[in-house]
Amino acid sequence: MANFIKKAFEDMKESARAQHQVDKAQFEAHKSESRAQWEEAKAMGDPERRKAMMQAKHDKQIAEAKKRQEEAQARIDSAKSN
């Protein structure tokens, strides 16, 4: 019986240690995400950096739209050839 209780407490200790590691990793991730949001918000206050960020975002959206157009055209060509 004593061995059973000892084993149970060891298992609880391991579980608590593992959960602490998970909590610590999640806290660090949240902290990093908060810092990133703060830096992005701060960058939006600078007109030049905001303009550059928005231009990069627009360029990415345009590239994605062009890719979708090319894929659609390929599907059209494929359907016509059948």
Contact map, one row per residue, 1 for C-alpha under 8 A:
1111100000000000000000000000000000000000000000000000000000000000000000000000000000
1111110000000000000000000000000000000000000000000000000000000000000000000000000000
1111111000000000000000000000000000000000000000000000000000000000000000000000000000
1111111100000000000000000000000000000000000000000000000000000000000000000000000000
1111111110000000000000000000000000000000000000000000000000000000000000000000000000
0111111111000000000000000000000000000000000000000000000000000000000000000000000000
0011111111100000000000000000000000000000000000000000000000000000000000000000000000
0001111111110000000000000000000000000000000000000000000000000000000000000000000000
0000111111111000000000000000000000000000000000000000000000000000000000000000000000
0000011111111100000000000000000000000000000000000000000000000000000000000000000000
0000001111111110000000000000000000000000000000000000000000000000000000000000000000
0000000111111111000000000000000000000000000000000000000000000000000000000000000000
0000000011111111100000000000000000000000000000000000000000000000000000000000000000
0000000001111111110000000000000000000000000000000000000000000000000000000000000000
0000000000111111111000000000000000000000000000000000000000000000000000000000000000
0000000000011111111100000000000000000000000000000000000000000000000000000000000000
0000000000001111111110000000000000000000000000000000000000000000000000000000000000
0000000000000111111111000000000000000000000000000000000000000000000000000000000000
0000000000000011111111100000000000000000000000000000000000000000000000000000000000
0000000000000001111111110000000000000000000000000000000000000000000000000000000000
0000000000000000111111111000000000000000000000000000000000000000000000000000000000
0000000000000000011111111100000000000000000000000000000000000000000000000000000000
0000000000000000001111111110000000000000000000000000000000000000000000000000000000
0000000000000000000111111111000000000000000000000000000000000000000000000000000000
0000000000000000000011111111100000000000000000000000000000000000000000000000000000
0000000000000000000001111111110000000000000000000000000000000000000000000000000000
0000000000000000000000111111111000000000000000000000000000000000000000000000000000
0000000000000000000000011111111100000000000000000000000000000000000000000000000000
0000000000000000000000001111111110000000000000000000000000000000000000000000000000
0000000000000000000000000111111111000000000000000000000000000000000000000000000000
0000000000000000000000000011111111100000000000000000000000000000000000000000000000
0000000000000000000000000001111111110000000000000000000000000000000000000000000000
0000000000000000000000000000111111111000000000000000000000000000000000000000000000
0000000000000000000000000000011111111100000000000000000000000000000000000000000000
0000000000000000000000000000001111111110000000000000000000000000000000000000000000
0000000000000000000000000000000111111111000000000000000000000000000000000000000000
0000000000000000000000000000000011111111100000000000000000000000000000000000000000
0000000000000000000000000000000001111111110000000000000000000000000000000000000000
0000000000000000000000000000000000111111111000000000000000000000000000000000000000
0000000000000000000000000000000000011111111100000000000000000000000000000000000000
0000000000000000000000000000000000001111111110000000000000000000000000000000000000
0000000000000000000000000000000000000111111111000000000000000000000000000000000000
0000000000000000000000000000000000000011111111001100000000000000000000000000000000
0000000000000000000000000000000000000001111111101100000000000000000000000000000000
0000000000000000000000000000000000000000111111100100000000000000000000000000000000
0000000000000000000000000000000000000000011111111100000000000000000000000000000000
0000000000000000000000000000000000000000000111111110000000000000000000000000000000
0000000000000000000000000000000000000000000001111111000000000000000000000000000000
0000000000000000000000000000000000000000001101111111100000000000000000000000000000
0000000000000000000000000000000000000000001111111111110000000000000000000000000000
0000000000000000000000000000000000000000000000111111111000000000000000000000000000
0000000000000000000000000000000000000000000000011111111100000000000000000000000000
0000000000000000000000000000000000000000000000001111111110000000000000000000000000
0000000000000000000000000000000000000000000000000111111111000000000000000000000000
0000000000000000000000000000000000000000000000000011111111100000000000000000000000
0000000000000000000000000000000000000000000000000001111111110000000000000000000000
0000000000000000000000000000000000000000000000000000111111111000000000000000000000
0000000000000000000000000000000000000000000000000000011111111100000000000000000000
0000000000000000000000000000000000000000000000000000001111111110000000000000000000
0000000000000000000000000000000000000000000000000000000111111111000000000000000000
0000000000000000000000000000000000000000000000000000000011111111100000000000000000
0000000000000000000000000000000000000000000000000000000001111111110000000000000000
0000000000000000000000000000000000000000000000000000000000111111111000000000000000
0000000000000000000000000000000000000000000000000000000000011111111100000000000000
0000000000000000000000000000000000000000000000000000000000001111111110000000000000
0000000000000000000000000000000000000000000000000000000000000111111111000000000000
0000000000000000000000000000000000000000000000000000000000000011111111100000000000
0000000000000000000000000000000000000000000000000000000000000001111111110000000000
0000000000000000000000000000000000000000000000000000000000000000111111111000000000
0000000000000000000000000000000000000000000000000000000000000000011111111100000000
0000000000000000000000000000000000000000000000000000000000000000001111111110000000
0000000000000000000000000000000000000000000000000000000000000000000111111111000000
0000000000000000000000000000000000000000000000000000000000000000000011111111100000
0000000000000000000000000000000000000000000000000000000000000000000001111111110000
0000000000000000000000000000000000000000000000000000000000000000000000111111111000
0000000000000000000000000000000000000000000000000000000000000000000000011111111100
0000000000000000000000000000000000000000000000000000000000000000000000001111111110
0000000000000000000000000000000000000000000000000000000000000000000000000111111111
0000000000000000000000000000000000000000000000000000000000000000000000000011111111
0000000000000000000000000000000000000000000000000000000000000000000000000001111111
0000000000000000000000000000000000000000000000000000000000000000000000000000111111
0000000000000000000000000000000000000000000000000000000000000000000000000000011111
